[in-house]
Amino acid sequence: MLLSHGGEPSRTAAPVARWTVEQVLALAPDDASRKAGSKLGSAGPWSGGGCDGSGAVWGLCKGSGSKPYRTVVDVTGPAYKCSCPSRKFPCKHALGLLLVWASDGAALPGGDAPDWAGEWLTGRRARAAGKTGAAGEGAPGGGAASGPADPEAARRRAERRAERITGGAQELEERLADLLRGGLAAAGQAGYGFWEETAARMVDAQAPGLAARVRELGSVPGSGQGWPARLLEECALLHLLDSAWLGIDRLPEPLAATVRTRVGLTTHAEGPPVRDHWLVLAQYDTPDGRIVARRVWLHGRRTGRTALLLSFGAAGRSPALALPVGVTIDAEITPHPGAGQLRAELGEQFGTPSPVGTPPPGGTAADAIGAYGRALRDDPWLDSWPVTLGEVIPVPSGDGWQLVDAAGGAALPVAPAALSRPGLWKLVALSGGAPVTVFGECGHRGFDPLAAWSTDVEAGTGNGTGTWTGNGAGADTGADTGPGTGGAGGTEGLGADHADATSGTVPLI
């Protein structure tokens, strides 16, 4: 099994603090891995294990063969290596080893890594140090010089692609006009084939963003009662995006950058890097066609910024970036262009991650709705916006749930997608009827809770509005972050792990 290589922080003399069980489980790529790793989370299957102050954890796990599996983890990445044939990152052995390390310090005594683990650790850290050094050469300001070898050829390619996208947008406008002239009721009879064929035309036009939105339209007629209104809304947003692209020369640059991103053009991080202590708020994977997209939310303790890190994995492979939910990293990030400026890339990390962090400043339900409304002015195609709710109580409401302000009584409905996830019951158990702080995504479908803190966690310091402004940033990274993991905390052992969970961030997805 190959491993993930996390960005290599600078080494410090301070030992790496142990993670909580919740933070380990949040790294699991799926429920099956989480359950299998939990079965290996005791000292019984392990031998020859140990750890050191630099963040290395190693051990031998008894398997079905004659030789035990060799597993080593560098928690400062995090990064993993195991001799098992699994294609998941981390595999169940890496998860089990981390669970032993998190819950039973005596089972993994301190010491020097054996040769088989030390060779990988030394090589990994040398490669990461080399990349960090290379990133500091070339461009002014310490960044590596980047850009196409032949700018003129790149410009011609960009012009040809823009022409194809324009042709695709014009064709899409004609198809939308035909749909509306024929009546939305006919869309329910056309079947999915019509939408798939239209999406294929947008792929031919090199506009994957338009293709994705067309495919979403195909699922609306089967979405239940009231689907014609939802289809009309989505068609209007798609028409707005087409019109924005066809008139992009007349748009202000921040909005034009957003439009280019929405139709599917790649953007790159730019601007000066921003260094802060970033709390990892949430991490989760979503299917995006034949690839998997991973979203990682960060909050800067000093700047109050909220940043979104995106990474992608091919079919059957986990995305590269993996950060344990609830840890705080001292790192640089650089923003992507765009009206919302939430998209970011992770750059150089400093020191070792801290396993604790205070939540972002929380607001009311009205603050969350206002923040989403302001964000829509800059990006009308936003499905949701990151917000933190302070002092709210989860309360059942009809067939669903809502988060009610403990003081004012205003409420936000929990999004339908969250109602079937185990994280909702973790939130209810954490609250127990008392107020909690909750981070999530607020949109037109409701509030999707992603992380929570009990009221005994000290409120974080900041500007009090960082969560709402969304002036996030990210960084172009020379860090070595290999195949990573999907984040989703399970419900196993909720009562046993509750004490650890309430001491910090409780992942809800």
ABEGO torsion letter per residue (X at the ends): XBBBBBBBBBBBABBBBBBBAAAAAAABABAAAAAAAAAAABAAABBGBBBBAAGBBBBBBBBABABBBBBBBBAAOBBBBBABABABOBBAAAAAAAAAAAABAAABBBEBBBAAAAAAAAAAAAAAAAAAAAAABGBBGGBBBBEBABAAAAAAAAAAAAAAAAAAAAAAAAAAAAAAAAEAAAAAAAEAAAAAAAAAAAAAAGBAAAAAAAAAAAAAAAAEBGAAAAAAAAAAAAAAAAAAAAAAAABBAAAAAAAAAAAGBBBBBBEBBBBBBBBBABBBBBBBEABBBBBBBBBBAAAGBBBBBBBBBBBGBBBABBBBBGBBBBBBBBBBBEAAGABBBBBBBBEBBBABBBBBBBBBAAAAAAAAAAAAAABAABABBBBBBBGBBBBBBEABBBBBBAAAGBBBBBBAAAAABAAAAAAAAAAGGBBBBBBBBBBAAEBBBABBBBAABBBBBEAGAAAAAGBBBBBBBABBBBBBBBBBBBABGAAAAAAAAAABBBBAX
